[in-house]
């Protein structure tokens, strides 16, 4: 009956491929992102509850980095995106290297555990769980499995990832993101616009990943900042476009139907 869409890019794709050619579309913006559009202030105590900070450091002294691998560690399929096979243990090296400067949060796709064991990245579920325990053993890192991540987005300083949906969602924070690539990746029209707005390097290019952390995140040399803002303002700033939040657009649509 209705498809509530976030961007003009996706609406144009519906008009091209959908049976109804977009007749049932409403450009509402992205409902989940209403929360990011109105980011609250977080106290130091709240941030310390979310992130593991090195001993003796406060929240303002430490850069907070999300590591978010996709589950598609296989070599072929409809969706092949993950580079985790190549860099799983490199993250542990970075945690140790930046133990006094950064806090790392491991936020994997919910299917990563099963995919890693099923495709030989880890020999067993116990081995994967040991890997997660290793993350949690550090004073400046932890792994989470909960589905809610808005607070982590709001309080982070950067993200490194190779998944799909976070490409669009993290843009709402306007913070730097490093997208890890592999040749098999494919993207929608919107995905291509987003990837072009971020830093990117091959998932096994360890020196470039390290340089992103040291130069962009820690030293603040964020050369892509204006590009991200331009893409956000053109395609994703639905509150400015509609003068309403997404939930308000959807609510009004239902009121019109039942009135």
Backbone as CSV, one residue per row, in Angstrom:
resi,resn,N_x,N_y,N_z,CA_x,CA_y,CA_z,C_x,C_y,C_z
1,UNK,0.825,-1.207,0.000,0.000,0.000,0.000,0.863,1.264,0.000
2,UNK,1.832,1.346,0.885,2.763,2.463,0.930,4.181,1.941,1.155
3,UNK,5.115,2.566,0.509,6.526,2.361,0.810,7.077,3.708,1.245
4,UNK,7.526,3.785,2.478,8.121,5.008,2.993,9.627,4.930,2.764
5,UNK,10.125,5.794,1.902,11.523,5.725,1.499,12.327,6.891,2.055
6,UNK,13.650,6.653,2.130,14.511,7.643,2.757,15.055,8.686,1.794
7,UNK,15.420,8.305,0.563,16.127,9.231,-0.321,15.534,9.246,-1.726
8,UNK,15.799,10.325,-2.426,15.395,10.452,-3.825,16.079,9.397,-4.682
9,UNK,17.297,9.011,-4.297,18.035,7.988,-5.060,17.252,6.684,-5.063
10,UNK,16.803,6.245,-3.907,16.052,4.989,-3.826,14.686,5.107,-4.493
11,UNK,14.071,6.255,-4.386,12.779,6.459,-5.047,12.921,6.313,-6.563
12,UNK,13.980,6.851,-7.121,14.215,6.709,-8.561,14.429,5.251,-8.960
13,UNK,15.025,4.458,-8.073,15.199,3.032,-8.351,13.849,2.314,-8.347
14,UNK,12.976,2.689,-7.414,11.623,2.122,-7.403,10.875,2.480,-8.676
15,UNK,10.985,3.724,-9.107,10.300,4.161,-10.321,10.790,3.389,-11.545
16,UNK,12.014,2.949,-11.485,12.596,2.228,-12.614,12.229,0.749,-12.609
17,UNK,12.166,0.129,-11.426,12.053,-1.324,-11.347,10.750,-1.844,-10.730
18,UNK,10.068,-1.043,-9.915,8.881,-1.525,-9.228,7.703,-1.651,-10.201
19,UNK,6.824,-2.611,-9.947,5.644,-2.800,-10.793,4.779,-1.544,-10.846
20,UNK,4.624,-0.875,-9.696,3.811,0.337,-9.631,4.574,1.595,-10.040
21,UNK,5.839,1.418,-10.389,6.662,2.532,-10.850,6.647,3.721,-9.870
22,UNK,6.646,3.388,-8.588,6.777,4.426,-7.571,5.507,5.113,-7.158
23,UNK,4.363,4.657,-7.651,3.099,5.327,-7.329,2.733,5.219,-5.854
24,UNK,3.268,4.216,-5.171,2.920,4.009,-3.754,4.017,4.505,-2.805
25,UNK,4.899,5.365,-3.292,6.023,5.822,-2.486,5.735,7.144,-1.783
26,UNK,6.285,7.259,-0.579,6.301,8.519,0.147,7.734,8.743,0.615
27,UNK,8.302,9.890,0.297,9.662,10.188,0.742,9.604,10.767,2.147
28,UNK,9.745,9.874,3.098,9.586,10.249,4.503,10.902,10.545,5.195
29,UNK,11.993,10.021,4.652,13.231,9.967,5.418,13.320,8.627,6.115
30,UNK,14.419,8.397,6.824,14.720,7.100,7.426,14.280,7.123,8.887
31,UNK,13.227,6.390,9.198,12.592,6.436,10.517,13.596,6.217,11.650
32,UNK,14.438,5.216,11.512,15.399,4.914,12.588,16.375,6.065,12.832
33,UNK,16.617,6.857,11.786,17.600,7.931,11.907,17.048,9.188,12.579
34,UNK,15.756,9.217,12.870,15.214,10.342,13.628,15.990,10.536,14.925
35,UNK,16.409,9.426,15.500,17.142,9.480,16.768,18.526,10.093,16.592
36,UNK,19.158,9.830,15.441,20.467,10.418,15.180,20.356,11.872,14.749
37,UNK,19.227,12.222,14.130,19.016,13.599,13.709,18.904,14.544,14.906
38,UNK,18.596,14.002,16.052,18.407,14.818,17.253,19.272,14.242,18.368
39,UNK,20.580,14.290,18.151,21.529,13.649,19.065,21.551,14.341,20.422
40,UNK,21.358,13.580,21.506,21.387,14.178,22.848,22.821,14.406,23.318
41,UNK,22.957,15.153,24.388,24.249,15.313,25.045,24.475,14.118,25.972
42,UNK,25.692,13.576,25.942,26.038,12.447,26.804,27.032,12.908,27.863
43,UNK,26.784,12.513,29.089,27.725,12.833,30.159,28.922,11.896,30.090
44,UNK,29.985,12.262,30.773,31.174,11.402,30.829,30.830,10.044,31.416
45,UNK,29.982,10.018,32.418,29.583,8.755,33.039,28.834,7.867,32.055
46,UNK,27.964,8.458,31.257,27.221,7.680,30.260,28.164,7.081,29.225
47,UNK,29.133,7.863,28.781,30.096,7.363,27.786,30.938,6.248,28.378
48,UNK,31.332,6.396,29.627,32.149,5.373,30.280,31.381,4.081,30.497
49,UNK,30.058,4.164,30.569,29.248,2.950,30.669,29.172,2.217,29.335
50,UNK,29.290,2.961,28.251,29.203,2.368,26.917,30.551,1.826,26.443
51,UNK,31.628,2.533,26.746,32.954,2.230,26.208,33.910,1.845,27.326
52,UNK,34.846,0.944,27.006,35.922,0.617,27.941,37.090,1.559,27.682
53,UNK,37.392,2.386,28.665,38.445,3.373,28.504,39.716,2.910,29.205
54,UNK,40.883,3.200,28.623,42.146,2.839,29.280,42.221,3.433,30.682
55,UNK,42.877,2.724,31.560,42.984,3.159,32.949,43.612,4.547,33.031
56,UNK,42.970,5.412,33.795,43.493,6.750,33.991,43.086,7.752,32.930
57,UNK,42.329,7.313,31.920,41.904,8.196,30.845,40.416,8.523,30.992
58,UNK,40.058,9.758,30.657,38.640,10.095,30.626,38.135,10.047,29.183
59,UNK,36.845,10.195,29.020,36.227,10.001,27.705,36.756,10.960,26.648
60,UNK,37.073,12.178,27.037,37.533,13.173,26.075,38.961,12.930,25.604
61,UNK,39.711,12.111,26.310,41.112,11.857,25.962,41.287,10.665,25.036
62,UNK,40.227,9.935,24.769,40.321,8.673,24.030,39.403,8.704,22.806
63,UNK,39.931,8.308,21.653,39.113,8.196,20.450,38.371,6.858,20.479
64,UNK,37.109,6.908,20.133,36.245,5.729,20.239,35.879,5.251,18.830
65,UNK,36.294,4.023,18.497,36.220,3.506,17.131,35.386,2.229,17.089
66,UNK,34.388,2.210,16.213,33.547,1.033,16.008,34.134,0.184,14.880
67,UNK,34.298,-1.122,15.119,34.692,-2.087,14.095,33.469,-2.946,13.800
68,UNK,32.954,-2.878,12.562,31.674,-3.522,12.251,31.791,-4.403,11.003
69,UNK,32.213,-5.648,11.157,32.354,-6.546,9.999,31.032,-7.182,9.572
70,UNK,30.865,-7.334,8.267,29.720,-8.047,7.725,29.952,-9.552,7.877
71,UNK,28.895,-10.330,7.701,29.005,-11.782,7.894,29.458,-12.542,6.654
72,UNK,29.449,-11.912,5.474,29.637,-12.645,4.212,31.110,-12.965,3.957
73,UNK,31.662,-13.857,4.775,33.074,-14.224,4.666,33.332,-15.261,3.576
74,UNK,32.268,-15.698,2.883,32.419,-16.705,1.834,32.964,-16.070,0.554
75,UNK,33.277,-16.918,-0.424,33.930,-16.453,-1.640,32.972,-16.171,-2.785
76,UNK,31.726,-16.636,-2.677,30.760,-16.362,-3.729,29.351,-16.374,-3.150
77,UNK,28.427,-15.695,-3.822,27.047,-15.611,-3.364,26.416,-14.326,-3.843
78,UNK,25.150,-14.130,-3.495,24.446,-12.918,-3.903,25.000,-11.681,-3.202
79,UNK,25.383,-11.830,-1.934,25.991,-10.732,-1.182,27.349,-11.195,-0.675
80,UNK,28.395,-10.610,-1.188,29.755,-10.925,-0.752,30.436,-9.599,-0.424
81,UNK,30.620,-9.353,0.853,31.108,-8.037,1.263,32.208,-8.085,2.313
82,UNK,32.194,-9.096,3.172,33.049,-9.102,4.353,34.527,-9.301,4.028
83,UNK,35.369,-8.565,4.743,36.825,-8.733,4.659,37.383,-9.303,5.956
84,UNK,36.509,-9.779,6.823,36.895,-10.220,8.157,37.894,-11.368,8.129
85,UNK,37.829,-12.214,7.123,38.778,-13.321,7.004,40.216,-12.801,6.963
86,UNK,40.405,-11.643,6.329,41.741,-11.080,6.162,42.218,-10.266,7.356
87,UNK,41.301,-9.702,8.135,41.751,-8.746,9.154,41.300,-9.061,10.587
88,UNK,40.744,-10.237,10.819,40.222,-10.561,12.148,41.252,-10.333,13.250
89,UNK,42.474,-10.796,13.027,43.477,-10.691,14.080,44.258,-9.383,14.017
90,UNK,44.126,-8.645,12.920,44.756,-7.328,12.839,44.118,-6.363,13.821
91,UNK,42.810,-6.548,14.081,42.145,-5.669,15.050,42.778,-5.808,16.435
92,UNK,43.159,-7.010,16.785,43.775,-7.220,18.102,45.127,-6.509,18.192
93,UNK,45.848,-6.504,17.082,47.113,-5.761,17.032,46.871,-4.263,17.241
94,UNK,45.839,-3.730,16.585,45.551,-2.299,16.705,45.086,-1.937,18.109
95,UNK,44.315,-2.824,18.735,43.880,-2.573,20.110,45.093,-2.386,21.011
96,UNK,46.089,-3.246,20.847,47.295,-3.149,21.670,48.129,-1.922,21.299
97,UNK,48.223,-1.644,20.000,49.047,-0.510,19.562,48.509,0.807,20.104
98,UNK,47.194,0.963,20.115,46.585,2.229,20.528,45.923,2.111,21.900
99,UNK,46.523,1.315,22.776,45.892,1.022,24.059,45.723,2.254,24.942
100,UNK,46.506,3.299,24.724,46.379,4.512,25.526,45.712,5.659,24.773
101,UNK,45.353,5.420,23.517,44.806,6.502,22.691,43.415,6.229,22.144
102,UNK,43.008,4.968,22.116,41.730,4.634,21.477,41.020,3.512,22.215
103,UNK,39.697,3.553,22.142,38.855,2.467,22.626,38.136,1.871,21.425
104,UNK,38.129,0.545,21.326,37.562,-0.144,20.170,36.309,-0.925,20.581
105,UNK,35.293,-0.842,19.735,34.053,-1.577,19.955,33.824,-2.521,18.782
106,UNK,33.713,-3.810,19.060,33.457,-4.808,18.026,31.951,-5.018,17.915
107,UNK,31.372,-4.586,16.789,29.932,-4.708,16.558,29.716,-5.511,15.273
108,UNK,29.793,-6.847,15.359,29.661,-7.675,14.160,28.210,-7.827,13.725
109,UNK,28.019,-8.172,12.469,26.696,-8.576,12.001,26.260,-9.797,12.804
110,UNK,24.981,-9.900,13.158,24.519,-11.037,13.985,24.823,-12.413,13.390
111,UNK,24.986,-12.506,12.072,25.248,-13.800,11.438,26.731,-14.131,11.327
112,UNK,27.602,-13.252,11.824,29.041,-13.468,11.616,29.531,-14.755,12.275
113,UNK,29.083,-15.039,13.475,29.556,-16.222,14.210,29.311,-17.499,13.412
114,UNK,28.076,-17.680,12.949,27.745,-18.887,12.194,28.478,-18.932,10.859
115,UNK,28.585,-17.781,10.199,29.243,-17.738,8.893,30.734,-18.042,9.016
116,UNK,31.361,-17.550,10.068,32.803,-17.800,10.251,33.093,-19.281,10.469
117,UNK,32.269,-19.929,11.268,32.474,-21.357,11.539,32.106,-22.180,10.300
118,UNK,31.035,-21.809,9.629,30.597,-22.548,8.448,31.518,-22.412,7.258
119,UNK,32.351,-21.365,7.260,33.236,-21.130,6.119,34.716,-21.155,6.490
120,UNK,35.038,-21.746,7.613,36.421,-22.044,7.946,37.268,-20.909,8.466
121,UNK,36.664,-19.761,8.787,37.456,-18.688,9.387,37.879,-19.094,10.792
122,UNK,36.957,-19.746,11.516,37.261,-20.370,12.795,36.856,-21.841,12.710
123,UNK,37.575,-22.697,13.418,37.329,-24.137,13.329,36.066,-24.567,14.064
124,UNK,35.668,-23.790,15.044,34.513,-24.165,15.859,33.906,-22.924,16.493
125,UNK,32.697,-23.088,17.063,32.077,-21.982,17.778,32.886,-21.613,19.017
126,UNK,33.511,-22.598,19.625,34.351,-22.311,20.790,35.518,-21.409,20.405
127,UNK,36.091,-21.647,19.223,37.223,-20.829,18.785,36.767,-19.391,18.514
128,UNK,35.596,-19.242,17.907,35.059,-17.892,17.689,34.787,-17.209,19.030
129,UNK,34.189,-17.936,19.961,33.883,-17.360,21.267,35.158,-16.980,22.021
130,UNK,36.222,-17.751,21.825,37.507,-17.397,22.422,38.029,-16.085,21.844
131,UNK,37.791,-15.901,20.547,38.189,-14.654,19.886,37.444,-13.466,20.499
132,UNK,36.143,-13.635,20.724,35.359,-12.569,21.351,35.842,-12.321,22.780
133,UNK,36.180,-13.384,23.486,36.703,-13.233,24.849,38.015,-12.454,24.846
134,UNK,38.817,-12.665,23.817,40.075,-11.923,23.695,39.793,-10.430,23.562
135,UNK,38.813,-10.066,22.748,38.406,-8.665,22.636,38.061,-8.099,24.015
136,UNK,37.266,-8.832,24.747,36.782,-8.340,26.036,37.840,-8.350,27.128
137,UNK,38.959,-8.999,26.864,40.024,-9.052,27.866,40.865,-7.774,27.905
138,UNK,40.789,-6.967,26.860,41.583,-5.736,26.808,40.937,-4.639,27.645
139,UNK,41.758,-3.719,28.111,41.252,-2.598,28.912,40.640,-1.506,28.050
140,UNK,40.858,-1.564,26.738,40.359,-0.517,25.844,39.533,-1.095,24.695
141,UNK,38.870,-2.231,24.929,38.072,-2.842,23.858,36.994,-3.734,24.441
142,UNK,35.913,-3.861,23.685,34.878,-4.817,24.058,34.072,-5.184,22.823
143,UNK,33.401,-6.340,22.900,32.526,-6.808,21.833,31.092,-6.780,22.337
144,UNK,30.161,-6.386,21.464,28.759,-6.354,21.848,27.942,-7.169,20.849
145,UNK,26.807,-7.646,21.299,25.907,-8.401,20.428,24.507,-7.806,20.412
146,UNK,24.260,-6.793,21.246,22.915,-6.228,21.285,22.575,-5.525,19.983
147,UNK,21.287,-5.481,19.675,20.845,-4.920,18.400,20.840,-3.398,18.406
148,UNK,20.672,-2.776,19.578,20.627,-1.322,19.647,22.044,-0.748,19.587
149,UNK,22.256,0.184,18.689,23.599,0.728,18.516,23.596,2.254,18.377
150,UNK,22.462,2.904,18.504,22.390,4.345,18.310,23.288,5.092,19.290
151,UNK,23.296,4.678,20.556,24.139,5.352,21.545,25.616,5.219,21.196
152,UNK,26.009,4.074,20.661,27.407,3.887,20.256,27.744,4.771,19.061
153,UNK,26.820,4.878,18.111,27.022,5.784,16.985,27.229,7.215,17.489
154,UNK,26.338,7.654,18.363,26.370,9.030,18.841,27.645,9.367,19.596
155,UNK,28.190,8.419,20.326,29.346,8.688,21.184,30.668,8.269,20.556
156,UNK,30.637,7.687,19.378,31.873,7.254,18.707,32.547,8.427,18.017
157,UNK,33.795,8.181,17.587,34.534,9.158,16.791,34.736,8.700,15.355
158,UNK,34.617,7.398,15.098,34.834,6.881,13.749,34.355,5.435,13.677
159,UNK,34.227,4.957,12.439,33.866,3.559,12.217,34.734,2.979,11.103
160,UNK,35.038,1.676,11.247,35.695,0.910,10.187,34.810,-0.287,9.915
161,UNK,34.415,-0.499,8.640,33.413,-1.528,8.368,33.420,-1.953,6.916
162,UNK,32.669,-3.026,6.626,32.535,-3.510,5.254,31.112,-3.990,4.971
163,UNK,30.146,-3.503,5.770,28.762,-3.944,5.609,27.996,-2.977,4.721
164,UNK,26.660,-3.132,4.669,25.853,-2.326,3.768,25.076,-1.227,4.454
165,UNK,24.181,-1.600,5.379,23.259,-0.615,5.940,23.974,0.480,6.729
166,UNK,25.063,0.142,7.403,25.782,1.153,8.171,26.380,2.237,7.277
167,UNK,26.577,1.946,5.988,27.069,2.970,5.068,26.161,4.187,5.092
168,UNK,24.851,3.939,5.050,23.904,5.040,5.080,23.682,5.575,6.474
169,UNK,23.590,4.686,7.451,23.219,5.105,8.795,24.315,5.930,9.470
170,UNK,25.576,5.538,9.270,26.632,6.273,9.964,26.833,7.664,9.389
171,UNK,26.389,7.903,8.160,26.507,9.228,7.566,25.786,10.273,8.408
172,UNK,24.737,9.859,9.113,23.967,10.794,9.924,24.773,11.329,11.108
173,UNK,25.855,10.683,11.467,26.714,11.204,12.535,27.688,12.241,12.012
174,UNK,27.920,12.230,10.688,28.895,13.120,10.031,30.327,12.885,10.526
175,UNK,30.596,11.682,11.008,31.936,11.333,11.481,32.649,10.476,10.428
176,UNK,33.974,10.413,10.465,34.714,9.671,9.431,34.476,8.166,9.496
177,UNK,34.426,7.558,8.328,34.244,6.119,8.188,35.235,5.586,7.165
178,UNK,35.850,4.458,7.474,36.726,3.759,6.532,36.005,2.522,6.041
179,UNK,35.742,2.477,4.742,35.058,1.330,4.146,36.099,0.366,3.591
180,UNK,36.035,-0.892,4.052,36.984,-1.910,3.641,36.447,-2.653,2.421
181,UNK,37.234,-2.733,1.385,36.754,-3.243,0.101,37.332,-4.613,-0.230
182,UNK,36.607,-5.309,-1.115,37.082,-6.523,-1.764,36.455,-6.549,-3.163
183,UNK,37.068,-7.228,-4.123,36.607,-7.130,-5.517,35.173,-7.573,-5.741
184,UNK,34.642,-8.484,-4.916,33.309,-9.039,-5.157,32.170,-8.123,-4.704
185,UNK,32.472,-7.032,-4.038,31.421,-6.161,-3.525,30.630,-5.507,-4.662
186,UNK,29.331,-5.367,-4.441,28.457,-4.674,-5.392,27.519,-3.764,-4.606
187,UNK,27.083,-2.678,-5.241,26.286,-1.690,-4.520,25.123,-1.193,-5.367
188,UNK,24.078,-0.782,-4.677,22.967,-0.098,-5.336,23.430,1.302,-5.734
189,UNK,22.542,2.036,-6.398,22.871,3.408,-6.781,23.194,4.251,-5.553
190,UNK,22.411,4.075,-4.482,22.677,4.821,-3.259,23.994,4.379,-2.624
191,UNK,24.262,3.077,-2.643,25.504,2.571,-2.084,26.721,3.159,-2.758
192,UNK,26.659,3.318,-4.059,27.791,3.888,-4.803,28.046,5.333,-4.402
193,UNK,26.971,6.102,-4.206,27.119,7.490,-3.766,27.768,7.536,-2.383
194,UNK,27.346,6.639,-1.492,27.866,6.626,-0.130,29.330,6.209,-0.087
195,UNK,29.670,5.144,-0.792,31.053,4.667,-0.792,31.998,5.757,-1.281
196,UNK,31.536,6.521,-2.263,32.364,7.592,-2.815,32.581,8.727,-1.824
197,UNK,31.733,8.795,-0.791,31.844,9.879,0.191,32.729,9.516,1.380
198,UNK,33.209,8.285,1.428,33.980,7.812,2.570,35.432,7.475,2.186
199,UNK,36.258,7.354,3.210,37.581,6.779,3.011,37.396,5.307,2.668
200,UNK,38.268,4.753,1.866,38.169,3.329,1.543,39.540,2.761,1.220
201,UNK,39.679,1.488,1.550,40.904,0.760,1.232,40.588,-0.732,1.272
202,UNK,41.442,-1.542,0.676,41.249,-2.988,0.688,41.278,-3.512,2.123
203,UNK,40.457,-4.508,2.394,40.356,-5.048,3.743,41.636,-5.672,4.263
204,UNK,42.573,-5.961,3.377,43.860,-6.522,3.810,44.996,-5.509,3.697
205,UNK,44.657,-4.250,3.463,45.679,-3.197,3.400,45.887,-2.648,4.808
206,UNK,46.677,-3.369,5.583,46.829,-3.050,6.999,47.440,-1.672,7.231
207,UNK,48.377,-1.273,6.399,49.032,0.022,6.598,48.042,1.171,6.402
208,UNK,47.128,1.038,5.432,46.135,2.097,5.207,45.099,2.140,6.320
209,UNK,44.732,0.980,6.841,43.807,0.950,7.978,44.446,1.648,9.179
210,UNK,45.692,1.316,9.434,46.427,1.927,10.535,46.553,3.432,10.326
211,UNK,46.822,3.856,9.094,46.969,5.277,8.801,45.659,6.035,9.018
212,UNK,44.538,5.397,8.705,43.245,6.032,8.955,43.082,6.334,10.439
213,UNK,43.444,5.378,11.283,43.316,5.585,12.722,44.247,6.685,13.210
214,UNK,45.497,6.630,12.798,46.482,7.592,13.301,46.267,8.989,12.741
215,UNK,46.052,9.091,11.417,45.981,10.413,10.784,44.586,11.036,10.881
216,UNK,43.568,10.267,10.489,42.224,10.830,10.413,41.568,10.904,11.790
217,UNK,41.582,9.780,12.519,40.842,9.720,13.783,41.598,10.418,14.911
218,UNK,42.838,10.049,15.122,43.583,10.584,16.261,44.085,12.000,16.002
219,UNK,44.655,12.229,14.810,45.227,13.550,14.523,44.253,14.506,13.842
220,UNK,43.053,14.024,13.504,42.018,14.913,12.995,42.204,15.423,11.585
221,UNK,42.987,14.715,10.760,43.207,15.141,9.377,42.097,14.577,8.476
222,UNK,40.897,15.093,8.669,39.695,14.548,8.034,39.407,15.270,6.718
223,UNK,40.072,14.852,5.645,39.943,15.512,4.349,38.610,15.230,3.657
224,UNK,37.874,14.217,4.097,36.601,13.855,3.463,35.396,14.499,4.148
225,UNK,35.633,15.322,5.126,34.541,15.884,5.916,33.553,16.668,5.057
226,UNK,34.049,17.540,4.200,33.168,18.351,3.360,32.425,17.503,2.340
227,UNK,33.067,16.453,1.825,32.402,15.564,0.867,31.244,14.845,1.543
228,UNK,31.454,14.351,2.754,30.371,13.694,3.481,29.201,14.643,3.713
229,UNK,29.520,15.857,4.109,28.467,16.841,4.382,27.676,17.172,3.116
230,UNK,28.379,17.289,1.993,27.704,17.615,0.737,26.737,16.509,0.328
231,UNK,27.163,15.248,0.471,26.300,14.113,0.143,25.118,14.053,1.098
232,UNK,25.374,14.282,2.369,24.293,14.268,3.352,23.260,15.351,3.046
233,UNK,23.726,16.558,2.804,22.806,17.672,2.551,22.003,17.459,1.276
234,UNK,22.602,16.858,0.272,21.924,16.686,-1.018,20.891,15.575,-0.988
235,UNK,21.200,14.466,-0.308,20.347,13.281,-0.411,19.690,12.830,0.892
236,UNK,20.307,13.090,2.034,19.901,12.414,3.267,19.303,13.322,4.334
237,UNK,19.392,14.615,4.171,18.902,15.524,5.199,17.392,15.722,5.041
238,UNK,16.649,14.678,5.354,15.204,14.680,5.099,14.448,15.658,6.004
239,UNK,14.987,15.961,7.160,14.321,16.931,8.026,14.328,18.308,7.372
240,UNK,15.420,18.654,6.732,15.493,19.924,6.016,14.582,19.902,4.795
241,UNK,14.537,18.758,4.110,13.719,18.636,2.907,12.224,18.699,3.217
242,UNK,11.784,17.916,4.216,10.359,17.798,4.533,9.885,18.768,5.610
243,UNK,10.835,19.371,6.316,10.526,20.188,7.487,9.823,19.375,8.571
244,UNK,9.999,18.062,8.500,9.412,17.138,9.464,10.372,15.972,9.676
245,UNK,10.276,15.340,10.848,10.982,14.079,11.057,10.228,12.968,10.337
246,UNK,10.898,11.848,10.123,10.287,10.739,9.383,9.028,10.236,10.082
247,UNK,9.058,10.119,11.403,7.879,9.609,12.106,6.697,10.558,11.962
248,UNK,6.972,11.854,11.804,5.892,12.815,11.626,5.264,12.690,10.235
249,UNK,6.083,12.452,9.222,5.571,12.245,7.863,4.686,11.005,7.810
250,UNK,5.161,9.911,8.415,4.405,8.657,8.415,3.099,8.821,9.193
251,UNK,3.172,9.488,10.321,1.973,9.724,11.136,0.932,10.534,10.362
252,UNK,1.373,11.568,9.682,0.453,12.396,8.909,-0.191,11.608,7.773
253,UNK,0.587,10.711,7.173,0.056,9.890,6.083,-1.097,9.010,6.583
254,UNK,-0.925,8.430,7.753,-1.995,7.593,8.317,-3.210,8.432,8.714
255,UNK,-2.982,9.628,9.225,-4.099,10.492,9.583,-4.948,10.838,8.358
256,UNK,-4.285,11.078,7.234,-5.020,11.406,6.010,-5.865,10.228,5.538
257,UNK,-5.364,9.031,5.732,-6.090,7.841,5.280,-7.344,7.598,6.119
258,UNK,-7.226,7.774,7.413,-8.346,7.436,8.298,-9.312,8.596,8.510
259,UNK,-8.953,9.791,8.052,-9.828,10.943,8.283,-10.975,10.989,7.283
